Amino acid sequence: MLNKLLSLCGVMFLIIPYPLALADHVPTQTPYDISIVCDSDGDTTKGNITVTWQESDGFESSPPERYAIAFSNDNFVETNYAVANSTGWETALSYKSYVFTASYRETIFGTTADTFYAKVRADNDTDASYSEWTGVISIDCNYGSTATTTSSTTTSSTTTTSSTTTTTTVPPKPEPKPEPYVEPEPLPPPPEEIIVDIVVEGVNKTYTQADVNDGTIERDQERIDNEAAYGCFMTDAQIDRGDCIIIKEEVIDEEIIIEDKENVEIVIPEDVVEVFDTPEEKKVEIEILEFEEQPIEFEVIEFDLEDVAPKDVVEIPIQDEIIEDIIQDELDETLSIDDKITEDEIQVENNDDKIIQEIVESEEEIELIEVEEAIKEIVKVEEIIELKNQEELNTLSQEEVVIYEEEVKAAIVEYVEDLDQEDQIEVIKEVTDIGITNLDKATKKTKQVVQAVVNEVTKVENVETLTEEQTEVVADILGFEETEDVAIIAEAASKEENIAQAVDEYVERASDNANVENYNLSDVVVEIAVENFIADPISIIQIDFNEITISNISSDMTSSQKEKAQEVVVPVILARIATIGSFIMRKSF
Amino acid sequence: MIKKIFNYIVEAIKETLNLSWTLVGLIIACLTLTGQAQQITALATLITLIIWLLTIKFRS
């Protein structure tokens, strides 16, 4: 017996906390200990109704983010209003309250004389978790009237229509504990605090007027519809943005009509539409427009050319051939134009070159004529010998012509020798102005005059009497850069036959080598040396040992001659070294 | 004796031919030079060539 009693006690001990355990494990607990009070004493708060409830113990997975307070003046038969406070769960088992002022109730109901009904629910919008409504409490609170009775209505948690009402008279409830969160309700309350009992199928959530105003309901409905259509719990905006991968279908215009099923506990009168949306059926039309690039379809037309084309049309090339032909024609035309332009440009350039060359030649001829006239003014050979014109020369025999030329040459030399040194230098200046190589088109007499002057000024005795300026002029006509070379070449010419011959033939050879760049007396010396070596090889080893001075071995060479020798000797030596090197390499391998 | 002289002449010609390019260079140098430089170059070339040919047996 004792054992049975102990067993029962154990069972009871285990069973009793079970509801509590279940209660602790609901997502959002229903508020405890709801009460209602009417203020009948305060001057400014007279007629205010304060609804008070106790927060949960906190053992819940989705604590309240706010509390919805529904109120009515007919026990939620026809009227159903709701407001929400701004604070959610804060302290376990603490009290929260909400004040309905008399003026507010008068605004809503038109009077304060009606019995005021209220109930509270805890909401967690984040987790879409909502508790059950508390039991309905009521109070009569006319202006200035004190609460006489407080009604407590117990309703089932599932429906408000099949409720069993038991009205009992209870003593006035003591004032609730002081609540720090009670704030005066502004008048009138903002409409977004009003809870509307619109239920979107598939969403376990209670909406407020704010949800209606900001489109939350529409978006939730869109989410439900899109989840059903595409498997994505997203709004239309998210769908349009591409957040959901949708297998595209040929949907051009799709009209989706969303019907909100009526699930309104209380019918709202039409005269308070501005406060509370009527729970009428809503239709949300959503158009999903997908812009897809439509494929371009080409109509294929087949026809027989023989039936269509006239006989004189022999062949119609296909499109590619036409394009190729057009491209080829354009290319050929472009190339031909380019070629033509290039040819024209070359032709123009050639013409320009020819014109420039002709101008230069004409200028040189003019200058040469001027030089010859100037030389004629200086060297007046006619005073010594009677010159014959071409017709008279044609009448002479060849021997007579040779004799005549030698006579003229001797006369020129004689005349030049008698000339003042200044006149000689003046002749050289005239020639230097146009360049000695440009005498190739000059008359033979002019060349002879210039040669006679060069021979005269390069004599050792005459070089010594030359001024610095005159020496520069002589060096210039001989192609020397150093004025000292004039004296050296004069000395060398007096000793060496090759150099004397080179000076004597300088003008003639220079005029013959008009195309050679920087042709000077050193080149003539080498030419003469080679010619004499070919004519007499032994002449190269005709050595006068008395004139050799080792310490002054190259003092009798002009700078131009040294450069010329250097240009030749150094490559020869290098070539010889390379040959020896290659020979040694061949032997070693 | 004549054979030896003949063999030496042949050998000297062969050595001179071996020096063909060198001699060409030296001749060109002599032609481009003037005065003492030309004479010394020519003399040195000639002397060196003679020594070269006289020392064929010695160098071999």
Interface residues (C-beta under 8 A of the other chain):
Chain A: A492 K495 E496 N498 I499 V525 V526 A529 V530 F533 I540 I541 I543 D544 E547 I548 T549 I550 N552 I553 S554 S555 D556 M557 T558 Q561 K564 A565 E567 V568 V569 V572 I573 A575 R576 T579
Chain B: W21 T22 V24 G25 L26 I27 I28 A29 C30 L31 T32 L33 T34 G35 Q36 A37 Q38 Q39 I40 A42 L43 L46
